[in-house]
Amino acid sequence: MPPEVIALLLTAAPSAAPTALSVDDAVAQALKTAPTVHRAEVSQDQAQLTTLRANLDRFSLRVDASVQELWTKSNVWGDGGSPEVTLGLSNLSARLEVPIFSGFRVEANVARAEHLEDASAHAVIAERRSVALAAARAYWSVRRVSLLADVTEAAIRRLERAELATKARVDAGLAPPLDANRALSRRRLQEAQLIDSRGQQRELERQLAILLGLDVPITLVEAPVLDERVPIEDELLAEARAQRPEVKEIDARLQAQQESIRFALSDYYPQLGVFGLFQLGNNPSLAGAGNRAVLASANPFGSFVGDVQLGVQLSLNIFDTLNTWTAVKRERIEAARLAQERLRILRVVDTDVRTAYAKLVRLVGLVRKLESAREIALDNVQISESRYQDGDALVLDLLEAQLELFDVERQRTDALVEHMTARAEIDAAIGRSGAMPSPEGE
């Protein structure tokens, strides 16, 4: 590469040492900083709190204390008035309520909360899957530009060798000066393309760093490698239907909705519960009546009495203007909507798997063919260089062979990077990460 090109690239390079990132590093960093993942985790915390609150409905224990000091004077404008009265009131109460039969309301509420908690956990996994796939795609998008720039650099080095051979023949009078100009012009075009590619690479690396929440320069080091193993499509589809977090989430929401229906139906049933009330003070209340007794005393802590009340409460709704019927109907309609949503998600899963599989098969075959074409193009360059040096070929033949090799290498690099992206898409489509399983029989 000419010194002026090297100087230009160096002056544009960042002064700080870049951080080397593999694709796994990029995905891990994205999962660590993605706000959508943290938002899903907050929703999961809320669902766990809701489950705790639902379980606490199995009983109710409330302890209250109150102290009041009152001064009263009645008939202020009447004849003679009335004496002043000072009252000190205090009460400590503990009330325990336990539902004996709630029409399955409590059980349904707990089960619904647990299913929604499961759904929120799967939603976190689904969001992590989405972020990981986006990070992998962004990584290989940037890596593609840098690898294509490497291909351009390799083409420039080959053109430099061809230019030296052309100059030698021109200096010896064996070739016209036009050959040297043609070789130089082709190299200049490749150098211009290299500057543009490296500039795009730096721009995309900065964008990726921002996406990953990094404030330091980065450099991508993952090398794409062809993996010729192709999984079995039906096995991938079965695994995706069983493992995709979106499917598990909608299944959990469907189960929660069935419990919502049972919760709404509970209003058709009688409600039976028992309670116990213990009070200590001079201002006890009567359970169910709301009245309070007053033991006259100016001292709120005087004339204490203890009071224990036990009771059974049965309630039954006779008619509520079809409120219960409409509530049950509404919950069943929502269940039907969720069932259709599940079918939609399954179709999305099938589309993701089948599309990613077809893409992977295409790219594996394409890379294989381009590998073979690259070997042929490289051999053609060597033959053309030898023939040109012997005077048996024109410089246009040599440059054409160089251009053919450059084109094949660009296509191969592009297909290889797309193949790596397809692998990531396959893993995401089936709801897992890791190495691709081997086909049966391998």
N, C-alpha and C positions, 0 to 999 in steps of 0.2 A: 504494500500500500504506500502511496507517495507520502513524503513527510508533511506536505501541507494538509492532506486529508486527516492524517493522524493528529496533527496539531489542532485542527478544527474540532475533532471529536473529543480530544482531551480537555480543551477549554470549555466545552459544553458539559463535561462530566461534573458531578457533584463533588465538593471538596471532602465531605464526610465519607467515611468508609461505609459502603452499603451493607445492609443485613441480608445474608443469604437465606432464601426461603425455598423449601420443597413444597410440593402441592399439599402434603399433609400438614406442614407448618402453616400454610396459608389457610387451610380449612379450620385448623385448631384456633388460629387467631381470629378468624371470622366468627366462630361460635362463641368465643370469649367476649367479643365486643358488640355483637349484633343486638341492637335494641329490641328487635322483634322477638328474639329468643328470651330476653329478660322480661318482656311484657307477657309472654306466654307463661313463664315461670311465676310471675306475680298472680296471674289468673289461677294457676295451680294452687298457690298458697291460699287464695280466696276460697277455692273449692274445698280444700282441706278444713278450713275454718267452718264452712257451711256444714260439712259432715259432722264435725264436733258439735255444732249447735243442734243439729238434728238428733244426735244421740242423747243430748241433754234433755230433750223433750220426753224421754222415758220417765222422768220424774221432775218435780219442781220443788225446790226448797228455797224459801225466802225468809230472811231474818231482817226485821225492821226495828228501829228504835226512834222514839220521839219524846221531846220534852217541851212543854209550853208553860208559860207564866202569863195568866190573864187577869186583867182588872176590868170590872164591869160595874156600871151604874145605870139602872133602868129608870124610866119615867122622869127624865131630866126636867121637862117642862110641866109635868103634872103637879097636882097638889101634894105637897109634902115630900114628893120624890120617893126614893127607895134607898135603902142602905147600900153602901159600896161593898162589893164582893171581890175578893182576890182568890183566884184558883191556881193551883199548881198541878199540872197534868203531866203524866209520864206513862209510857207504855213500851214494853219490849215484847215483840211477838215473833214467833217462828212458825211458819206454815209449810207443811209438807203435803204435796198432792201427787198421787200416783194413779194414772189411768189404768183401769182394769180391762176395759174394752173400748177402743176408740174407733171402731169400724175399720180397723187396719190403717187408720190415718198415720199413726206414729211409725208403724213398720214401713209403710209405703214412703213416708218422708225420709226415713233413714236410708232405705234402699236406693231411692232416687238420688240422694246426696252422694252416696258411695259410687253409683254409676257415673254421675257427673264428675266426680273426682278422678275416676279412671279415664274419662273422656279428656279431661284437662291434662292428664299425664301424657296421653297419646298425642294431644295437640302440641305439647312441648317437643315431643320426638319428631312430629311432622314438620314443625317450624325449623328444628335443627337440620332435618333432612333438606329442606328447601334452601336454607342458608349455606349448607355444605355444598350443594349442587351449584348454587350461584357462584360461590367462591372458586370451585374447581373450574367452572366454565370461564370465569374471569381470568384465572391463572393461566389456563391454556390459551386463551385469546392473546394475552400479552406474550406468552412464550412463543406462540406462532410467529409474531413479528420479529422477535429476537433471533429465532432459528432461521427465518428467511433472510435476515441480515447476515447471519453466518454463511449461508449459502452464497450470498452475493459476494462476501469477502473471499470465499474460496474461488469463485468465478473470476474475481479480479486478479488473484494470484496466478491463475492459469493464463489469463490474458497478458499479464506481465511477462510470463515465459514466452508466449507467442509473440509479443512485441519485441522481445530481445532477439528471437529467431528472425523476425522480419527485418529488424535493423541490421542484423549481420548480413542478410542477403542483399539489402539495399546498399550497404556500405561496400559490399563486394561487387556491386554492379549486376547482380543476378536477378534483381527484382526492381520494379519501378518505385519511386518515392510514394506513389499513391498507396502502395501496400502498407507502408509505415503509418500513413495518415489514417487509413481505415482501422488498423489495429489500435492506434491511439484514440481515435474517436469512439470505438466500442468500449475501451477501458474507461474513458471519461464518463460515458453514459452510465456504466455500472457504478462508478464512484458517486455520481450524483444520486443514483438510486440507493446506494448504501447510506449516504448522509440522510436522506429522507427516512429510510427505515430505522436508523438509529435514533433519529429525532422522535419518530412515532413511538419507538420502544420506551424512551425516557418519559414521554407524556403518559403512556399507558401504565408504566410502572408507578408513577406518582398517583394516578387515579386509583390503582389497585391498593397502594399504601393507605390512601384515605379510606377506601372501602373497608380495609382491615383494621382501621383505627390506629395506624402507625404514623408517627411523625418523623421517621428517619428514612433515608433512601433505602431501597430494597433492590436486590438482584435475584432473579429466578434461576434455579440451578437444576431443576428436574429435567431429566433427559427422556424424551418419549421412546418407548421400546415396543416393538411389535409383539403382541401376544396372539399367536395364531389359534389359540383354543376358542372354540365357539360353543357356548352352552346350548342346551336343548330348550327350545322355545316354550313348549308346554310345561316343562318343569319350572321355568322362570315365571310363567303366568300363574301357576298354582302357588308358588312361593309368594308372589306379590299379593295375591288375593288373601293369603293368610297372614302376611307380615306387614303390609303397608299400614303405617300408623293412622292414615286417613280412614281406612276401612275399620280399624279397631275403634277409632274415635266415634264414627257414626253408629257402630253397633252399640257402643256404650250409651250413646244418646238415645237410641231407640229403646234400650232397656229402661233408661231413666224415664222416658216418656210413658212407657207402660205403667211404671209406678205412679206417674202423675195422674193417669186415668184412675188407678186404684185409690189414689188420694182424693180425687174428686168424688168418687163413688161413696166415700166414707160418710158423706152427709146424708145418705139414705138410711144409715144405720143408727141405732141409739148409741149414746155415749155414756159410759159408766165409769165412775172414778171414786176413789176414797180420798179423804183428806184428814189431816190432824192439825190442830192449832193450839199452841201453847202461848200464854200471855202472862206477863208479870208487870204490874203497875197499878195505878189508880184510875186508868181510863181504858178499860178493856172493851173490845167490840164483840158483837154477836155475829158469828159467821152466817152468811146468807141474808142477814137483815140490814147490815150496814150501820146499826145503832151502836152507840157507845154509852156505857155507864159512866157516871161521874161520881167519884168519892170526894166530897168537898174537903179541900185542904189547901191552905196557902203554900204549903211545901210540896213541890212536885214529886219529892221522894218519900212522902209520908203516906200512910194508909195503904201500903202495898198489899195487893191480893194476887194470888196465883189462879190461873184459869186454864183449863184443858178442855178442848172440844174435839170430838171425833164425828165424822159424818160420811155419808154416802150420797153421791149426786148422780142422778140419771136424767139425761136430757134427750129429747127426740124431736126432730123437725117434722112438723105435720105438713106445712105448705109454705113455700118460699118464692112464689110467683115464677116457677120454673128456673130459678137460679141454678139449682143443682143440675138439672137436666141440661141446660145450656153450657154449664161448666164442663160436664162430662163430654158433651158433643164437641166442644172446642178442643179438648185434649185429644180426642180421637182423630179429629181432623189434622192436628199437628203431628200425630203419629203417622198418619197416611202421607203427609208431606215429607217426613223424615225417611219413610220407606222409599219414596221416589228419589230422594236425595242420595240414598245409599246406592240405588241403581245407577244414578249419574256418576257417582264416585267410582263404582266398579268399571264403568265404561271408560272413565279417565285412566284408571289403572291399566286396563287392557290396552288402551291406545298408547300409553307410555311404554309399556313393555314391548308390544309388537313393533312400534316405531323404532325404539332403541335397538331392538334385536335386528331388524332389517338394516338399520344404519350400520351396525357393527359388522354384520355379514358382508355388506357392500364394501366397507372400508378395509376389512381384512383381505378380501380378494384384490382390491385396488392396490393396496400397498405391496402385495406379493408381485403383481404385474409390474409395478413401477420399480421395484427392486431389480427385477430382471431387465427392464428397459434401461435402468441406470448403468448396469454393467455393460450393456451393449453400447450406450452412448459414451461411456468412459473409454471403451476400447476404440470407438470411432475417433475420439479426440487424439488418442495416442497414435493411431494409424495416420490421421491427417497431419499431425505434427511431423511425423517421420517422412511422409511423402512430400510435405512442403519443403522441409530441409533438403530433400533430395531433388527438388525441382519438379516433382511429378504431380503437384497439386497447386491450385491457386490459393491465394490468401483468403479469398471468399469461402473456399471449401473449409479451410481451417476455422475461420470465424463462425461459419455455419455449424460446424461440429461443436464448437464451444457453446454456441447459443442453444443447440439441442440438448447438451448435457445440463446447462443451466436451467432450462425449462423443465427437464425431467426431475432434476433435484428439487426444484421449487414445488412441483406437483407432489413428489414423494414426501417432502417435509410437511406440506399442507395436509395431505391425507393421513400421515402418521400422527400429527397433532389432533386431527379430528377423530382418529381412532382412540386416542387417550380420552378425549371428551366423551366419546360414545361409551367407553368403559365406565366412566363416572356416571353417565346417564343410566346405564344398565343397573348399577348398584343402587342408585336412587330410585329407579322404577320399581325395584323389588323390595325396597324398604330396608336395605342393609348396606354395609360398606365392607371393604376387604377384598381379598383376591377373588377372581372369577372362578367358579367351580369347574372342574374338569368334566367334559362330556363322558358319558358312560362308555366304558370300553377302552379308554385311554390308559 
